[in-house]
Amino acid sequence: MSSLRESLKLAHDVITKGSWGNILIIHHDDADGIISAFLLKKPLEDLGFKVNTVCLEKLYPEVTKMIFDKIEGKGSLVIFTDLGSPHISMISKHKPKDLTVIVVDHHDPESYYDPHIVHINPELYGYSGEKEASASTMSYLLGKEIDPKLVELSFLPIIGSAEIPGPFRGLNLIPLEDALNKGFVREVSHGKYEVLFYGERSLHYNLSSMISTVSSLGYYRGGPEVALKACSIGFKGYVKSFYEEMQSLRSDIFRKGMAIAYRTLKKSKYTQWFHVGKLLYNIGAKALGLLTSQLAFRGRVDPNLYVFGMMKLNPTIPGLGVMSGDLIKISGRLPKGLKVKVESKTMPPLNEIMIKACKGLEGLADGHAYAASGVIPSGFEEKFIEAIDSIVDKVVVS
């Protein structure tokens, strides 16, 4: 904890002692990313800083360059939250040499040092980013360092941490204890928490799903901004209407997507995969992960094979520009049988094999042991599957 406190204080000093004309927060598009951004945006705005946000599904190399091309001189500060840790060297490569960057994340970090990057990740302090700390928790710790009054929003990291299964532990206990002491949260059963969310009580994982639905399915319709608003007023007024619209869209899209998945599902030695083409092109790439997760727990998939969903990626990044090239987004998930094998270390983690496979095909990937995603050039889909089989084969045989 002492090392973590030192990093939080360093980030605090960088933020509060700088004369920043503009602060740009780059964040992920799920509930954890939305809440992480809000927990940093609010205290910074309360201090009088001008803060802009850009929501990303993934930190693509070309997008990283776009981000720093928009930065004007040393008067700007860039903060990445719920993404960035696996790509520190890429961030360092594209940013102006003396520009200060803060990365707050919980994904597996890349071992790379840049004196102008403050890197805050639980893995750097002996905690598991997959089991003990969400990005929301890490952003809450930094946000509370900036403004202790952020404890009044301690219920938000509880929602953001819903992607981590089971009871809270490790660093996630810090906001939980704050929220319990404030009466914002109560445990209704083991690992299940009811949150007082702007006058309404809901289970933490239901609120997480609602925020993710608004942000990810509404990605090209201003969804991330609506999701940020939900963090400050709850699901009321236009936020509620937008959620209901996205919920209806989700039901329709997932029904079509599941039909395509079953119809196109192919198998290899270690994988089962499907391709939805442009079905999700104008929805948001995060929807592919949600669809792949649903499929992974259906009885019609092999419980012992990695599950991969693929889609044509829309190159438009709202608030930044348009990427060049024709890209394929890939989401990977573990069905129950394979998850047991990964936990027992008889099969390799999903993020490790996807990072290797995508990197060998001029792409990139990141994520966790049980859920990861990547992007590759269009036309390389079967080569990706072949690469996965080859990588897993070497691990299993050895």
C-alpha positions in Angstrom: 0.0 0.0 0.0 2.9 2.4 0.6 4.0 2.2 -3.0 0.4 2.8 -4.1 0.0 5.8 -1.8 3.2 7.2 -3.3 1.9 6.8 -6.9 -1.4 8.4 -5.9 0.3 11.3 -4.3 2.5 11.7 -7.4 -0.5 11.8 -9.7 -2.3 14.2 -7.3 0.7 16.6 -7.4 1.0 16.3 -11.2 -2.7 17.3 -11.5 -3.1 19.9 -8.8 0.2 21.7 -9.2 0.0 21.9 -13.0 -1.4 24.9 -14.9 -3.4 22.7 -17.2 -5.4 24.6 -19.9 -7.2 21.3 -20.8 -7.4 17.8 -19.4 -8.4 15.0 -21.7 -9.7 11.8 -20.2 -9.6 8.7 -22.5 -11.8 5.9 -21.1 -13.2 2.5 -21.9 -16.9 2.1 -23.1 -18.2 -0.4 -20.4 -19.6 0.5 -17.0 -16.1 0.2 -15.4 -14.7 2.7 -17.9 -17.6 5.1 -17.7 -17.5 5.2 -13.9 -13.7 5.5 -13.9 -13.9 8.5 -16.2 -16.7 10.1 -14.1 -14.8 9.6 -10.8 -11.9 11.6 -12.2 -13.8 14.1 -14.2 -15.9 15.4 -11.3 -13.2 16.3 -8.8 -11.1 17.8 -11.6 -14.0 20.0 -12.8 -14.7 20.9 -9.1 -11.2 22.2 -9.0 -11.9 24.5 -12.0 -10.2 22.5 -14.7 -11.7 22.2 -18.2 -12.1 18.4 -18.8 -13.0 16.7 -22.1 -13.7 13.0 -22.5 -13.2 10.5 -25.3 -14.7 7.0 -25.1 -12.8 4.1 -26.8 -13.6 0.5 -27.2 -9.9 -0.2 -27.6 -6.7 1.8 -27.7 -5.7 1.3 -31.3 -2.2 2.6 -32.5 -3.7 4.9 -35.0 -6.2 6.2 -32.4 -3.4 6.8 -30.0 -1.7 9.0 -32.6 -5.0 10.9 -33.2 -5.3 11.6 -29.5 -1.9 13.2 -29.2 -2.3 15.1 -32.5 -5.2 16.9 -30.9 -3.1 18.0 -27.9 -1.8 21.5 -27.9 1.6 21.9 -26.3 2.6 21.5 -22.6 -0.7 23.0 -21.3 -2.5 19.8 -21.7 -2.7 16.7 -19.5 -3.9 13.3 -20.8 -5.4 10.6 -18.5 -6.2 7.1 -19.7 -8.5 5.1 -17.5 -9.6 1.5 -17.8 -7.3 1.2 -20.8 -3.7 1.9 -21.5 -1.7 -0.4 -19.2 -1.0 -3.1 -21.8 0.1 -0.4 -24.3 2.5 1.9 -22.3 5.2 1.7 -24.9 2.8 2.6 -27.6 1.5 5.6 -25.6 5.1 6.7 -25.0 6.0 6.3 -28.7 3.1 8.5 -29.9 3.0 11.2 -27.2 5.1 14.4 -27.4 8.3 13.7 -25.4 7.7 16.1 -22.5 3.9 15.7 -22.4 2.6 14.3 -19.0 0.3 11.3 -19.1 -1.4 9.5 -16.3 -2.6 5.9 -16.8 -5.1 4.4 -14.3 -6.0 0.8 -15.2 -6.4 -2.7 -13.9 -5.6 -4.7 -17.0 -2.3 -6.6 -17.2 0.4 -3.9 -17.4 3.2 -3.8 -19.9 6.7 -3.5 -18.3 7.9 -0.2 -19.7 9.1 3.0 -18.1 8.7 6.6 -19.3 9.5 9.4 -16.8 6.5 11.4 -18.1 4.0 8.6 -17.6 2.5 8.1 -14.1 1.2 4.5 -14.1 -1.3 3.4 -11.5 -2.3 -0.3 -11.7 -3.0 -2.8 -8.9 -0.7 -5.3 -10.5 2.2 -3.0 -9.9 1.5 -3.1 -6.1 1.0 -6.8 -5.6 -2.8 -6.9 -6.2 -4.7 -8.8 -8.9 -6.4 -6.5 -11.4 -8.7 -9.4 -12.3 -9.8 -10.3 -8.8 -9.0 -7.5 -6.4 -9.3 -4.1 -8.1 -11.4 -2.6 -10.9 -10.4 0.5 -12.8 -13.3 2.2 -11.0 -11.7 1.5 -7.7 -8.3 2.8 -8.9 -9.9 5.9 -10.3 -11.8 6.4 -7.0 -8.6 6.1 -5.0 -7.0 8.8 -7.2 -10.2 10.9 -7.2 -10.5 10.8 -3.5 -6.8 11.8 -3.2 -7.7 14.9 -5.3 -10.9 15.6 -3.4 -11.8 13.7 -0.2 -15.5 14.6 -0.7 -15.6 12.0 -3.5 -16.5 9.6 -0.7 -20.0 10.8 -1.3 -19.9 8.9 -4.6 -18.3 5.7 -3.1 -21.3 3.7 -4.4 -20.2 4.2 -8.0 -17.0 1.9 -7.8 -19.3 -0.8 -6.4 -21.2 -0.7 -9.7 -18.0 -0.4 -11.8 -16.5 -3.5 -10.0 -19.4 -5.7 -11.0 -17.3 -7.2 -13.8 -15.2 -8.9 -11.1 -17.0 -12.0 -9.9 -17.6 -12.9 -6.3 -17.3 -11.0 -3.0 -15.2 -7.8 -2.9 -11.6 -8.3 -1.8 -8.3 -6.5 -2.0 -8.4 -2.9 -3.0 -12.1 -3.2 -3.9 -12.8 -3.3 -0.2 -11.8 0.3 0.2 -14.8 1.9 -1.7 -17.0 -0.8 -0.4 -16.2 0.0 3.2 -16.7 3.7 2.4 -20.1 3.0 0.8 -21.2 0.8 3.7 -20.3 3.4 6.3 -22.2 6.0 4.3 -25.3 3.7 4.0 -25.1 3.7 0.2 -24.7 0.0 -0.1 -25.8 -3.2 1.7 -24.9 -6.8 1.1 -28.0 -8.8 0.3 -26.1 -12.1 -0.1 -22.6 -13.3 -0.6 -21.0 -11.1 -3.3 -24.4 -9.4 -4.1 -24.8 -5.8 -3.2 -27.8 -3.5 -3.3 -26.9 0.1 -4.2 -28.8 3.3 -3.3 -28.5 4.9 -6.7 -30.0 8.4 -6.7 -33.1 7.5 -4.8 -33.6 4.0 -6.2 -32.2 0.7 -4.9 -30.8 -1.8 -7.4 -28.4 -4.6 -7.4 -24.9 -3.5 -8.3 -24.5 -5.8 -11.3 -27.9 -4.8 -12.8 -26.8 -1.1 -12.7 -23.5 -2.1 -14.3 -25.4 -3.8 -17.1 -27.6 -0.8 -17.6 -24.7 1.7 -17.8 -22.8 -0.6 -20.2 -25.9 -1.0 -22.4 -26.3 2.8 -22.6 -22.7 3.4 -23.4 -21.7 0.5 -25.7 -24.9 0.0 -27.7 -25.3 3.7 -28.0 -21.7 4.4 -28.9 -22.5 6.1 -32.2 -25.5 7.9 -30.7 -23.9 9.8 -27.9 -24.3 6.9 -25.5 -21.1 7.4 -23.5 -22.1 11.0 -22.7 -25.6 9.7 -21.6 -23.9 7.1 -19.4 -21.7 9.7 -17.8 -24.9 11.7 -17.0 -26.4 8.6 -15.4 -23.5 8.6 -13.0 -24.6 12.1 -11.8 -28.4 11.9 -11.8 -29.3 8.2 -12.1 -31.7 6.7 -14.6 -34.2 9.6 -14.8 -35.6 11.7 -17.7 -33.8 11.4 -21.0 -31.3 9.0 -19.5 -34.0 6.5 -18.7 -35.6 7.0 -22.1 -32.3 6.4 -23.8 -31.6 3.3 -21.8 -35.0 1.8 -22.7 -34.3 2.5 -26.4 -30.9 0.8 -26.2 -32.4 -2.1 -24.2 -34.9 -2.7 -27.0 -32.2 -2.4 -29.6 -30.0 -4.9 -27.6 -32.8 -7.5 -27.6 -33.3 -7.2 -31.3 -29.6 -7.2 -32.2 -28.7 -10.1 -29.8 -31.6 -12.2 -31.2 -30.2 -11.7 -34.7 -26.6 -12.0 -33.6 -27.3 -15.3 -31.8 -29.0 -16.7 -34.9 -26.0 -15.8 -37.0 -23.6 -17.2 -34.4 -25.3 -20.6 -34.4 -25.5 -20.7 -38.1 -21.9 -19.7 -38.8 -20.2 -21.4 -35.8 -17.0 -23.2 -36.9 -14.6 -25.3 -34.9 -10.8 -25.9 -34.9 -8.6 -27.9 -32.6 -8.9 -25.5 -29.7 -11.5 -22.9 -30.9 -15.1 -22.3 -31.9 -15.8 -19.1 -33.7 -18.4 -17.1 -35.5 -18.6 -13.9 -37.6 -21.5 -11.5 -37.6 -20.2 -9.3 -40.4 -21.5 -5.8 -40.3 -24.5 -6.5 -38.0 -22.9 -4.5 -35.2 -21.1 -2.0 -37.4 -23.2 1.0 -36.3 -23.9 -0.2 -32.8 -20.5 -0.4 -31.1 -17.9 -3.0 -30.9 -18.4 -3.7 -27.2 -21.7 -5.4 -28.2 -19.7 -8.2 -29.7 -18.2 -9.0 -26.3 -21.6 -9.1 -24.7 -22.9 -11.4 -27.5 -19.8 -13.7 -27.2 -20.3 -13.9 -23.4 -23.9 -14.9 -23.9 -22.9 -17.6 -26.4 -20.1 -18.9 -24.2 -22.6 -20.0 -21.5 -25.2 -21.6 -23.9 -25.4 -25.4 -24.1 -24.8 -25.5 -27.8 -21.1 -24.5 -27.5 -18.3 -26.9 -26.6 -17.4 -26.2 -23.0 -13.8 -27.0 -23.6 -13.0 -24.8 -26.6 -12.1 -21.0 -26.6 -15.0 -19.0 -28.0 -14.3 -16.2 -30.5 -16.7 -13.7 -32.0 -15.7 -11.6 -35.0 -17.2 -8.5 -36.7 -16.4 -5.8 -39.2 -15.2 -2.8 -37.3 -16.5 0.7 -37.9 -13.4 2.9 -38.3 -15.2 6.0 -36.9 -14.1 7.2 -33.5 -16.6 9.7 -32.1 -14.8 12.9 -31.0 -11.5 12.0 -32.8 -11.8 11.0 -36.4 -11.7 8.0 -38.8 -9.2 5.2 -38.8 -7.7 4.0 -42.1 -7.8 0.4 -43.2 -10.4 -2.4 -43.0 -10.3 -4.0 -39.6 -11.9 -7.0 -37.8 -12.7 -6.9 -34.1 -12.4 -10.2 -32.2 -13.9 -10.9 -28.7 -12.8 -14.0 -26.8 -14.5 -15.7 -23.9 -14.1 -18.9 -21.9 -16.9 -21.4 -21.5 -17.2 -23.1 -18.1 -15.2 -26.2 -18.8 -12.3 -24.3 -20.3 -12.4 -21.7 -17.5 -11.6 -24.5 -15.0 -8.7 -25.6 -17.1 -7.3 -22.1 -17.3 -7.7 -21.7 -13.5 -5.8 -25.0 -13.0 -3.1 -23.8 -15.5 -3.6 -26.8 -17.8 -4.7 -24.4 -20.5 -3.3 -20.9 -21.3 -5.1 -17.6 -20.3 -7.1 -16.0 -23.1 -5.4 -12.6 -23.0 -1.9 -14.2 -23.4 -2.8 -16.3 -26.5 -4.8 -13.4 -28.1 -2.0 -10.9 -27.6 0.5 -13.3 -29.3 -1.9 -14.2 -32.1 -2.9 -10.6 -32.9 0.6 -9.2 -32.7 1.8 -11.8 -35.3 -0.9 -10.6 -37.7 -0.2 -6.8 -37.5 -2.9 -6.3 -34.8 -3.2 -6.0 -31.1 -5.1 -7.4 -28.2 -5.5 -7.0 -24.4 -7.9 -8.0 -21.6 -8.0 -10.6 -18.9 -7.5 -14.4 -18.5 -11.2 -15.1 -19.1 -12.3 -12.3 -21.3 -10.1 -10.5 -23.9 -10.4 -8.7 -27.3 -8.3 -7.7 -30.2 -8.2 -6.3 -33.7 -6.6 -7.6 -36.9 -6.7 -6.6 -40.5 -9.7 -7.8 -42.5 -9.0 -11.1 -44.3 -6.8 -12.5 -41.5 -9.7 -14.2 -39.6 -8.7 -17.8 -40.4 -5.0 -17.0 -39.9 -5.9 -15.8 -36.4 -7.6 -19.1 -35.6 -4.6 -21.0 -37.0 -2.3 -18.8 -34.9 -4.4 -19.5 -31.8 -4.3 -23.3 -32.4 -0.5 -23.2 -32.9 0.1 -21.1 -29.8 -2.1 -23.3 -27.6 -0.6 -26.5 -29.1 2.9 -25.4 -28.0 1.7 -24.7 -24.4 -0.3 -27.9 -24.1 2.4 -30.1 -25.6 5.2 -28.5 -23.5 
